[in-house]
């Protein structure tokens, strides 16, 4: 059975709450009912049928053709199935997702993967600021699952990351892994300034990074765990597997301005 | 030729390649089992850690657990891409297995240079591995969860000890499969036992926990002395012919036993089948003249492995 397909009619006139367009919420719902689902975030009413043309298909496999930076909360809370967005998306893509696979071929806005608990998110383009970071009032960021960004990410990636793995195949903005609690961030390119700022625990890999003075060099121990992680990530990101499982990495422990039990593993420390 | 049937009566069996096969069966019991994969930088160090972990683990009568090496693994077969060894452990209860697992991994794998330890079985219930040993790191332990599995990283003096959080438990394990090899000389009997064990070692999911896979002191239930639950199997001791009710004919000079534990009844049966074939192939002069199996009349153990069903 082919995918349930949504085709964007035109650029939306307002920000859209797309959290209704998940396999969990559309399974067993008729096309007419889907068309009536509200998407608006302002007082001007806007339904799915106003924004998209819909082609019937398997609700467990949703394709949204034609993205927009105004399409927010794509895949929010999904637990199973797949969503593919052929284009870019707005803020909070994959918010609170528990399972399944969310694939975005274009860029994603800020707070992608916030509150992620499980499943897999792939962002074909760049991710905005606060990738996997906690939303307002939330004590911790992403707490499970895997995120792979084929491009680069903005500032504060993996802020207060609690659990799970984030891979950025390109570069990251400033203060990646800030206030990290646990989990793993992999930056296959260059990490921005102040990596691991106030991180408590957790692991950040980077090809290039300049540790803060509050990180202590602890040698270049060849960790067995690197081999385990490289094998686990190889199907998702060859670049990450190469960095993690490759040559010995310099290890820095910190941030000693805080708890100091985090680690930076850097191929080329400047 | 003589052999014990379920009523304890001696009855005729068959002859294969000149070797007399008793009309008898091995009586085996349900056990709790688990498996581990131990890796290290070299095959020799993986072997060392595994040998240490499975040491003093011949019988649950006094060792708490029965354990042995199941297989040597190539780097492609292990989680971390290093050479490894798969070991199996069996106990009478889940609690005892958990206790032994924790003690043995803690004292023999955690301590071994470069070693790491992973689950070797996806069982019905988890048994704590790194989840229990992590406290050794005194607060410096690091948890990593990916690919649906949790790993603990414990800082140690040579770097890190990586240990999976849990391994699996099976309640379908079987302990006590056995073969009694009876030969015309000590040397020929030992040679047959060594040959059988070497062949049986290739069977996946089964181990022979005794020294070199062989027991020379088979036991019977009970003793004339209070407090002893088992004592020498006088019916199969060549020197006790005439003093005790002997099960041995005049041409038998030595008896050795091979005990088998397996993760499944099928693994135990396959190991016995392979061992029987290897021992029979030697013939009665180079190997043993007679093969039997130990049982308690069939009333104690749930699993009965009849030799006639396992013949090559």
Contacts between the chains, C-beta under 8 A, distances in Angstrom:
chain1	res1	chain2	res2	distance
A	144	B	145	7.8
A	146	B	146	7.6
A	163	B	145	6.3
A	164	B	145	7.9
A	165	B	146	5.6
A	182	B	143	6.8
A	184	B	144	6.9
A	184	B	146	7.3
A	201	B	142	7.1
A	203	B	142	7.7
A	203	B	144	7.5
A	221	B	159	4.6
A	221	B	160	6.9
A	222	B	159	7.3
A	223	B	153	7.4
A	223	B	159	7.0
A	223	B	160	5.7
A	223	B	162	7.7
A	224	B	39	7.7
A	224	B	80	5.1
A	224	B	82	7.4
A	224	B	116	5.0
A	224	B	159	8.0
A	224	B	160	6.5
A	224	B	162	4.5
A	225	B	144	6.1
A	225	B	151	6.3
A	225	B	153	5.4
A	225	B	160	6.7
A	225	B	162	5.1
A	227	B	80	4.4
A	227	B	81	5.0
A	227	B	82	7.4
A	228	B	79	5.9
A	228	B	80	5.2
A	228	B	144	7.8
A	228	B	146	7.8
A	228	B	151	6.3
A	228	B	162	7.0
A	229	B	144	7.1
A	229	B	146	6.2
A	231	B	79	7.2
A	231	B	80	7.6
A	231	B	81	6.8
A	232	B	146	4.7
A	232	B	147	4.0
A	233	B	146	7.6
A	261	B	140	7.1
A	261	B	142	7.7
A	263	B	142	7.9
